Amino acid sequence: MEIRKKCNLERMFHDMKDDIRYDLKDTAFTDALLKGDTEGVLALFRDRKMFLDEPVAVDSPYGRFEGKEGIREFSEGFLERFGADKAFLDPVFQTVSGGRIALEAVVGFIVEDAVEEVPFFFVFDLCGRYIEEVRIYCHYSFVPGLTPYRKPIFSPAHLEMGDPNLLTGAMRCYYEALHHAPYCDPDMIHRSFSDRCIVGGYEPWGTPVKTVEEMTKEAHSFGNFLATYIPACVGMRYETIIDNGRTCVIEWVHILSKQGREERNRIAMSGISAYTRDDEGYLCGVRICDYAGHEAEIDWTKTPVSFEEAVKINLVDEFPKGCGMKEQREY
């Protein structure tokens, strides 16, 4: 079947793909969802979260759906949202740790007898035999009619970087270097990368796939661009960590400074990243899914909050050095 719209995730990382377990709740959810089996989707959820007085939920790129009736609405409208009547799943990475699963997969939507590929992150919060929440991420350019704004899903406890002690090895090196204030340390970022590190996978629709040699070269200059504005303008505070020792997936929210607002038109949003290690512990794959750089395209008539509200979310005068009582590490 013709592939009308191609994405890069599987093509870039086919040599790193995980051995997928199909006896877990993540693939049970995606299987039922893509078959249009709404009752099968609903059977995976309790009525409410077990230890919180909150409804179960699916948080998607185009809205949050709470309670079983909300999840029913999401499930029944999923294929239609992408203009499809059928779809299939090509899972690429499956990271299981700490009561959560992060599934990275390409969904092939069948639209008018052709395939339109969309790369997704599906994150599952589990409790016992049930799913309590699913958070879904993809680039807005793959979703018909979606504007590039994702209100922060989480409310951060502190408007600063996350505690680096929660990360280990190359991930700690990368994250601390990225949040070295006022500007990140590109040499330390590149030190965490393997010689053949690949950065990408969730680019906007239509981005061409480059050769491994081109991608590796670009990875080892990746930090130079980041050092022009991170974290002086915007930082990423992680709110969840799913790390199985090979791949570390973090869900994060932006911490926005006045400099970032004034100089770069930045808005605080939610995003997600995954980092895969090689056998020596270096990062060999970096996959980031967010809408950075598309703020000027936001249609504020289609967002859950107004522009005036959005610019105040997670806003600080300047991005702080260090974390709480911990001073910034100097290299």
C-alpha positions as a Markdown table, in Angstrom:
| # | Residue | x | y | z |
|---|---|---|---|---|
| 1 | Met | 0.0 | 0.0 | 0.0 |
| 2 | Glu | 1.3 | 3.5 | -0.8 |
| 3 | Ile | 2.7 | 5.5 | 2.1 |
| 4 | Arg | 1.4 | 9.0 | 1.5 |
| 5 | Lys | 2.9 | 10.5 | 4.7 |
| 6 | Lys | 6.1 | 9.1 | 6.1 |
| 7 | Cys | 7.6 | 9.7 | 9.5 |
| 8 | Asn | 11.2 | 9.1 | 10.7 |
| 9 | Leu | 11.0 | 7.2 | 14.0 |
| 10 | Glu | 11.2 | 3.6 | 12.8 |
| 11 | Arg | 13.5 | 4.5 | 9.8 |
| 12 | Met | 16.0 | 6.2 | 12.0 |
| 13 | Phe | 16.0 | 3.7 | 14.8 |
| 14 | His | 15.2 | 0.3 | 13.2 |
| 15 | Asp | 18.6 | -1.0 | 14.3 |
| 16 | Met | 17.9 | -0.2 | 17.9 |
| 17 | Lys | 14.3 | -1.5 | 18.2 |
| 18 | Asp | 13.2 | -3.2 | 21.4 |
| 19 | Asp | 11.9 | -6.7 | 21.7 |
| 20 | Ile | 8.3 | -5.8 | 22.4 |
| 21 | Arg | 6.2 | -7.6 | 25.1 |
| 22 | Tyr | 2.6 | -8.0 | 24.0 |
| 23 | Asp | 1.2 | -9.2 | 27.3 |
| 24 | Leu | 1.3 | -5.7 | 28.9 |
| 25 | Lys | -1.4 | -3.0 | 29.2 |
| 26 | Asp | 0.2 | -0.6 | 26.7 |
| 27 | Thr | -0.3 | -2.9 | 23.7 |
| 28 | Ala | -3.7 | -4.0 | 25.0 |
| 29 | Phe | -4.7 | -0.4 | 24.9 |
| 30 | Thr | -3.3 | 0.4 | 21.5 |
| 31 | Asp | -4.7 | -2.9 | 20.1 |
| 32 | Ala | -8.2 | -2.1 | 21.2 |
| 33 | Leu | -7.9 | 1.6 | 20.3 |
| 34 | Leu | -6.8 | 0.9 | 16.7 |
| 35 | Lys | -9.5 | -1.8 | 16.2 |
| 36 | Gly | -12.2 | 0.7 | 17.3 |
| 37 | Asp | -13.0 | -1.6 | 20.3 |
| 38 | Thr | -14.1 | 1.1 | 22.7 |
| 39 | Glu | -15.4 | -1.4 | 25.2 |
| 40 | Gly | -12.0 | -3.1 | 25.2 |
| 41 | Val | -10.4 | 0.2 | 25.9 |
| 42 | Leu | -12.7 | 1.0 | 28.8 |
| 43 | Ala | -12.2 | -2.4 | 30.4 |
| 44 | Leu | -8.6 | -1.5 | 31.0 |
| 45 | Phe | -9.5 | 1.4 | 33.4 |
| 46 | Arg | -11.1 | 1.6 | 36.8 |
| 47 | Asp | -13.9 | 4.2 | 37.3 |
| 48 | Arg | -11.5 | 6.4 | 39.3 |
| 49 | Lys | -7.8 | 6.4 | 40.3 |
| 50 | Met | -7.3 | 4.0 | 43.2 |
| 51 | Phe | -5.4 | 6.3 | 45.7 |
| 52 | Leu | -6.3 | 9.7 | 44.4 |
| 53 | Asp | -9.8 | 11.3 | 44.3 |
| 54 | Glu | -9.4 | 11.9 | 40.6 |
| 55 | Pro | -11.0 | 10.5 | 37.5 |
| 56 | Val | -9.1 | 8.2 | 35.2 |
| 57 | Ala | -8.0 | 10.0 | 32.0 |
| 58 | Val | -6.5 | 10.1 | 28.6 |
| 59 | Asp | -4.5 | 13.3 | 27.9 |
| 60 | Ser | -4.1 | 13.6 | 24.1 |
| 61 | Pro | -2.4 | 16.3 | 21.9 |
| 62 | Tyr | -5.9 | 17.6 | 21.2 |
| 63 | Gly | -7.5 | 17.5 | 24.6 |
| 64 | Arg | -7.9 | 15.8 | 28.0 |
| 65 | Phe | -10.6 | 13.2 | 28.3 |
| 66 | Glu | -11.6 | 12.4 | 31.9 |
| 67 | Gly | -13.6 | 9.6 | 33.4 |
| 68 | Lys | -14.9 | 6.6 | 31.5 |
| 69 | Glu | -17.3 | 8.7 | 29.5 |
| 70 | Gly | -14.5 | 11.0 | 28.5 |
| 71 | Ile | -12.4 | 8.0 | 27.5 |
| 72 | Arg | -15.3 | 6.6 | 25.5 |
| 73 | Glu | -15.4 | 9.9 | 23.6 |
| 74 | Phe | -11.7 | 9.8 | 22.9 |
| 75 | Ser | -11.7 | 6.2 | 21.8 |
| 76 | Glu | -14.7 | 6.6 | 19.5 |
| 77 | Gly | -13.2 | 9.7 | 17.9 |
| 78 | Phe | -9.5 | 8.6 | 17.6 |
| 79 | Leu | -9.5 | 7.2 | 14.0 |
| 80 | Glu | -11.9 | 9.9 | 12.8 |
| 81 | Arg | -9.6 | 12.6 | 14.2 |
| 82 | Phe | -6.9 | 11.4 | 11.7 |
| 83 | Gly | -9.3 | 10.9 | 8.9 |
| 84 | Ala | -8.9 | 7.1 | 9.0 |
| 85 | Asp | -11.2 | 4.1 | 9.3 |
| 86 | Lys | -8.4 | 1.6 | 10.0 |
| 87 | Ala | -4.9 | 1.7 | 11.5 |
| 88 | Phe | -2.0 | -0.5 | 12.5 |
| 89 | Leu | 0.8 | -0.3 | 15.1 |
| 90 | Asp | 4.6 | -0.6 | 14.5 |
| 91 | Pro | 6.1 | -0.5 | 18.0 |
| 92 | Val | 9.7 | 0.7 | 18.2 |
| 93 | Phe | 10.6 | 1.2 | 21.9 |
| 94 | Gln | 8.9 | -0.1 | 25.1 |
| 95 | Thr | 10.3 | 1.2 | 28.4 |
| 96 | Val | 8.8 | -0.4 | 31.5 |
| 97 | Ser | 9.8 | 0.9 | 34.9 |
| 98 | Gly | 8.4 | 2.3 | 38.2 |
| 99 | Gly | 4.8 | 1.5 | 37.6 |
| 100 | Arg | 4.7 | 3.2 | 34.2 |
| 101 | Ile | 5.2 | 2.1 | 30.5 |
| 102 | Ala | 6.4 | 4.4 | 27.7 |
| 103 | Leu | 5.6 | 3.0 | 24.3 |
| 104 | Glu | 7.1 | 4.7 | 21.3 |
| 105 | Ala | 5.4 | 3.5 | 18.1 |
| 106 | Val | 4.4 | 4.5 | 14.6 |
| 107 | Val | 0.7 | 4.3 | 13.9 |
| 108 | Gly | -0.2 | 3.7 | 10.3 |
| 109 | Phe | -3.5 | 5.3 | 9.6 |
| 110 | Ile | -5.3 | 4.0 | 6.4 |
| 111 | Val | -6.7 | 7.1 | 4.8 |
| 112 | Glu | -8.3 | 6.8 | 1.3 |
| 113 | Asp | -6.4 | 3.6 | 0.5 |
| 114 | Ala | -3.0 | 5.0 | 1.5 |
| 115 | Val | -0.9 | 5.0 | 4.7 |
| 116 | Glu | -0.3 | 8.1 | 6.8 |
| 117 | Glu | 2.3 | 7.4 | 9.4 |
| 118 | Val | 2.3 | 9.2 | 12.8 |
| 119 | Pro | 5.1 | 8.7 | 15.5 |
| 120 | Phe | 3.6 | 8.6 | 19.0 |
| 121 | Phe | 4.7 | 8.4 | 22.6 |
| 122 | Phe | 2.1 | 6.6 | 24.7 |
| 123 | Val | 2.8 | 6.9 | 28.5 |
| 124 | Phe | 0.8 | 4.7 | 30.9 |
| 125 | Asp | 0.3 | 5.1 | 34.6 |
| 126 | Leu | -0.5 | 1.7 | 36.1 |
| 127 | Cys | -2.0 | 0.6 | 39.3 |
| 128 | Gly | -2.5 | -3.2 | 39.9 |
| 129 | Arg | -4.3 | -4.7 | 36.9 |
| 130 | Tyr | -5.5 | -1.4 | 35.5 |
| 131 | Ile | -4.4 | 1.8 | 33.7 |
| 132 | Glu | -5.1 | 5.0 | 35.6 |
| 133 | Glu | -3.9 | 7.5 | 33.0 |
| 134 | Val | -2.6 | 7.6 | 29.5 |
| 135 | Arg | -0.7 | 10.6 | 28.1 |
| 136 | Ile | -0.1 | 10.7 | 24.4 |
| 137 | Tyr | 2.4 | 12.9 | 22.5 |
| 138 | Cys | 3.1 | 13.5 | 18.8 |
| 139 | His | 4.1 | 16.5 | 16.7 |
| 140 | Tyr | 1.2 | 18.7 | 15.9 |
| 141 | Ser | 2.0 | 18.7 | 12.2 |
| 142 | Phe | 0.7 | 15.1 | 12.0 |
| 143 | Val | -2.7 | 15.9 | 13.5 |
| 144 | Pro | -5.3 | 17.6 | 11.2 |
| 145 | Gly | -6.4 | 20.9 | 12.5 |
| 146 | Leu | -4.1 | 20.9 | 15.6 |
| 147 | Thr | -2.4 | 24.2 | 16.6 |
| 148 | Pro | 1.1 | 24.0 | 18.2 |
| 149 | Tyr | 0.2 | 24.5 | 21.8 |
| 150 | Arg | 0.3 | 21.9 | 24.6 |
| 151 | Lys | -0.6 | 23.4 | 28.0 |
| 152 | Pro | 1.7 | 21.9 | 30.7 |
| 153 | Ile | 0.1 | 18.7 | 31.9 |
| 154 | Phe | 1.9 | 18.8 | 35.2 |
| 155 | Ser | 2.1 | 21.6 | 37.8 |
| 156 | Pro | 5.7 | 21.7 | 38.9 |
| 157 | Ala | 6.6 | 21.9 | 42.6 |
| 158 | His | 9.5 | 24.3 | 41.9 |
| 159 | Leu | 10.3 | 26.5 | 39.0 |
| 160 | Glu | 13.8 | 25.3 | 38.4 |
| 161 | Met | 15.7 | 22.2 | 37.0 |
| 162 | Gly | 14.8 | 18.8 | 38.4 |
| 163 | Asp | 17.1 | 17.2 | 41.0 |
| 164 | Pro | 20.0 | 15.7 | 39.1 |
| 165 | Asn | 20.4 | 13.0 | 41.7 |
| 166 | Leu | 17.3 | 11.3 | 40.2 |
| 167 | Leu | 19.3 | 10.5 | 37.1 |
| 168 | Thr | 22.5 | 8.4 | 36.6 |
| 169 | Gly | 25.4 | 8.2 | 34.3 |
| 170 | Ala | 25.1 | 9.8 | 30.8 |
| 171 | Met | 21.6 | 11.0 | 31.6 |
| 172 | Arg | 22.7 | 13.0 | 34.6 |
| 173 | Cys | 25.7 | 14.4 | 32.6 |
| 174 | Tyr | 23.4 | 15.5 | 29.8 |
| 175 | Tyr | 20.7 | 17.0 | 32.0 |
| 176 | Glu | 23.1 | 18.9 | 34.3 |
| 177 | Ala | 25.1 | 20.2 | 31.3 |
| 178 | Leu | 21.8 | 21.2 | 29.5 |
| 179 | His | 20.8 | 23.3 | 32.6 |
| 180 | His | 24.1 | 24.9 | 33.4 |
| 181 | Ala | 23.0 | 28.5 | 33.8 |
| 182 | Pro | 23.0 | 30.9 | 32.2 |
| 183 | Tyr | 23.9 | 28.8 | 29.1 |
| 184 | Cys | 24.4 | 25.1 | 28.7 |
| 185 | Asp | 27.7 | 23.4 | 28.3 |
| 186 | Pro | 27.8 | 21.8 | 24.8 |
| 187 | Asp | 31.1 | 20.0 | 25.4 |
| 188 | Met | 29.6 | 18.1 | 28.4 |
| 189 | Ile | 26.4 | 17.4 | 26.4 |
| 190 | His | 28.5 | 15.9 | 23.6 |
| 191 | Arg | 30.6 | 14.0 | 26.1 |
| 192 | Ser | 27.5 | 12.0 | 27.0 |
| 193 | Phe | 27.0 | 10.9 | 23.4 |
| 194 | Ser | 28.4 | 7.8 | 21.7 |
| 195 | Asp | 30.4 | 8.2 | 18.5 |
| 196 | Arg | 27.3 | 7.2 | 16.5 |
| 197 | Cys | 24.6 | 9.0 | 18.4 |
| 198 | Ile | 21.4 | 9.8 | 16.5 |
| 199 | Val | 19.1 | 12.7 | 17.5 |
| 200 | Gly | 15.6 | 12.8 | 16.1 |
| 201 | Gly | 12.6 | 10.7 | 15.3 |
| 202 | Tyr | 9.7 | 13.1 | 16.1 |
| 203 | Glu | 10.4 | 15.8 | 13.6 |
| 204 | Pro | 7.6 | 17.7 | 11.8 |
| 205 | Trp | 5.9 | 15.9 | 9.0 |
| 206 | Gly | 7.9 | 16.1 | 5.8 |
| 207 | Thr | 11.4 | 16.2 | 7.4 |
| 208 | Pro | 13.7 | 14.1 | 5.3 |
| 209 | Val | 15.7 | 11.2 | 6.8 |
| 210 | Lys | 19.5 | 11.8 | 6.6 |
| 211 | Thr | 22.3 | 9.3 | 6.5 |
| 212 | Val | 23.7 | 7.9 | 9.7 |
| 213 | Glu | 26.9 | 9.8 | 9.0 |
| 214 | Glu | 25.0 | 13.1 | 8.6 |
| 215 | Met | 23.0 | 12.4 | 11.7 |
| 216 | Thr | 26.0 | 11.5 | 13.8 |
| 217 | Lys | 27.8 | 14.6 | 12.7 |
| 218 | Glu | 24.8 | 16.8 | 13.6 |
| 219 | Ala | 24.4 | 15.1 | 17.0 |
| 220 | His | 27.9 | 16.1 | 18.0 |
| 221 | Ser | 27.1 | 19.8 | 17.2 |
| 222 | Phe | 23.6 | 19.6 | 18.7 |
| 223 | Gly | 24.7 | 21.2 | 21.9 |
| 224 | Asn | 26.1 | 24.3 | 20.2 |
| 225 | Phe | 22.7 | 25.4 | 19.1 |
| 226 | Leu | 21.2 | 24.6 | 22.5 |
| 227 | Ala | 23.8 | 26.8 | 24.1 |
| 228 | Thr | 22.4 | 29.9 | 22.3 |
| 229 | Tyr | 19.3 | 29.9 | 24.6 |
| 230 | Ile | 19.1 | 27.1 | 27.1 |
| 231 | Pro | 18.5 | 27.5 | 30.0 |
| 232 | Ala | 18.7 | 31.3 | 29.9 |
| 233 | Cys | 15.4 | 31.5 | 27.9 |
| 234 | Val | 13.8 | 28.2 | 28.8 |
| 235 | Gly | 14.5 | 25.0 | 30.8 |
| 236 | Met | 12.9 | 21.6 | 31.0 |
| 237 | Arg | 11.8 | 20.4 | 34.5 |
| 238 | Tyr | 11.1 | 16.7 | 34.4 |
| 239 | Glu | 7.9 | 15.5 | 36.1 |
| 240 | Thr | 8.2 | 11.8 | 35.4 |
| 241 | Ile | 11.2 | 9.5 | 34.8 |
| 242 | Ile | 10.8 | 6.0 | 33.3 |
| 243 | Asp | 14.2 | 4.4 | 33.1 |
| 244 | Asn | 14.8 | 0.7 | 32.5 |
| 245 | Gly | 18.6 | 1.0 | 32.4 |
| 246 | Arg | 18.7 | 1.1 | 28.6 |
| 247 | Thr | 16.2 | 3.8 | 27.8 |
| 248 | Cys | 15.3 | 6.8 | 30.0 |
| 249 | Val | 12.0 | 8.5 | 29.1 |
| 250 | Ile | 11.2 | 11.8 | 30.8 |
| 251 | Glu | 8.0 | 13.9 | 30.7 |
| 252 | Trp | 8.7 | 17.5 | 31.3 |
| 253 | Val | 7.3 | 21.0 | 31.4 |
| 254 | His | 9.0 | 24.2 | 30.4 |
| 255 | Ile | 10.2 | 26.7 | 32.9 |
| 256 | Leu | 10.1 | 30.0 | 31.0 |
| 257 | Ser | 12.2 | 33.1 | 31.8 |
| 258 | Lys | 11.3 | 36.7 | 30.9 |
| 259 | Gln | 14.3 | 36.7 | 28.5 |
| 260 | Gly | 12.8 | 33.7 | 26.7 |
| 261 | Arg | 9.5 | 35.4 | 26.5 |
| 262 | Glu | 10.8 | 38.7 | 25.2 |
| 263 | Glu | 13.7 | 37.5 | 22.9 |
| 264 | Arg | 12.3 | 34.2 | 21.6 |
| 265 | Asn | 8.5 | 34.5 | 21.9 |
| 266 | Arg | 8.6 | 31.3 | 24.0 |
| 267 | Ile | 5.6 | 29.8 | 25.8 |
| 268 | Ala | 5.7 | 27.2 | 28.5 |
| 269 | Met | 4.4 | 23.8 | 27.3 |
| 270 | Ser | 4.6 | 20.1 | 28.0 |
| 271 | Gly | 6.9 | 17.8 | 26.1 |
| 272 | Ile | 8.6 | 14.4 | 26.3 |
| 273 | Ser | 12.1 | 13.0 | 25.5 |
| 274 | Ala | 13.7 | 9.6 | 25.4 |
| 275 | Tyr | 17.4 | 8.7 | 25.6 |
| 276 | Thr | 18.7 | 5.3 | 24.7 |
| 277 | Arg | 22.2 | 4.1 | 25.9 |
| 278 | Asp | 24.6 | 1.8 | 24.2 |
| 279 | Asp | 26.4 | -1.1 | 26.0 |
| 280 | Glu | 29.1 | 1.3 | 27.3 |
| 281 | Gly | 26.6 | 3.7 | 28.8 |
| 282 | Tyr | 26.8 | 6.5 | 26.3 |
| 283 | Leu | 23.7 | 8.0 | 24.7 |
| 284 | Cys | 23.2 | 6.5 | 21.2 |
| 285 | Gly | 19.7 | 7.8 | 20.6 |
| 286 | Val | 18.0 | 11.1 | 21.6 |
| 287 | Arg | 14.4 | 11.6 | 20.7 |
| 288 | Ile | 12.5 | 14.8 | 21.6 |
| 289 | Cys | 8.9 | 15.5 | 21.0 |
| 290 | Asp | 7.7 | 19.1 | 21.5 |
| 291 | Tyr | 6.5 | 22.2 | 19.5 |
| 292 | Ala | 9.5 | 24.4 | 20.1 |
| 293 | Gly | 10.0 | 27.0 | 17.5 |
| 294 | His | 6.4 | 27.0 | 16.3 |
| 295 | Glu | 5.0 | 29.5 | 18.8 |
| 296 | Ala | 4.3 | 32.1 | 16.2 |
| 297 | Glu | 1.9 | 29.6 | 14.5 |
| 298 | Ile | -0.4 | 29.2 | 17.5 |
| 299 | Asp | -4.0 | 29.9 | 16.8 |
| 300 | Trp | -5.2 | 31.2 | 20.2 |
| 301 | Thr | -8.9 | 30.6 | 19.3 |
| 302 | Lys | -8.1 | 26.8 | 19.4 |
| 303 | Thr | -6.3 | 26.6 | 22.8 |
| 304 | Pro | -7.6 | 25.7 | 26.2 |
| 305 | Val | -6.3 | 28.9 | 27.7 |
| 306 | Ser | -5.9 | 32.4 | 26.4 |
| 307 | Phe | -2.6 | 33.9 | 25.3 |
| 308 | Glu | -2.6 | 36.2 | 28.3 |
| 309 | Glu | -2.9 | 33.2 | 30.6 |
| 310 | Ala | -0.4 | 31.0 | 28.7 |
| 311 | Val | 2.4 | 33.6 | 28.9 |
| 312 | Lys | 2.2 | 33.6 | 32.7 |
| 313 | Ile | 2.5 | 29.8 | 33.2 |
| 314 | Asn | 5.8 | 28.7 | 34.8 |
| 315 | Leu | 7.3 | 32.2 | 34.2 |
| 316 | Val | 10.4 | 33.3 | 36.2 |
| 317 | Asp | 12.5 | 36.4 | 36.1 |
| 318 | Glu | 15.5 | 34.4 | 35.2 |
| 319 | Phe | 16.3 | 30.7 | 35.2 |
| 320 | Pro | 18.0 | 29.8 | 38.5 |
| 321 | Lys | 21.4 | 28.2 | 38.9 |
| 322 | Gly | 21.5 | 24.8 | 40.6 |
| 323 | Cys | 18.5 | 23.1 | 42.2 |
| 324 | Gly | 17.1 | 24.2 | 45.5 |
| 325 | Met | 19.9 | 24.1 | 48.1 |
| 326 | Lys | 22.3 | 22.4 | 45.6 |
| 327 | Glu | 24.7 | 24.7 | 43.9 |
| 328 | Gln | 25.3 | 24.4 | 40.2 |
| 329 | Arg | 28.1 | 22.0 | 39.3 |
| 330 | Glu | 31.0 | 23.6 | 37.5 |
| 331 | Tyr | 33.1 | 21.5 | 35.2 |
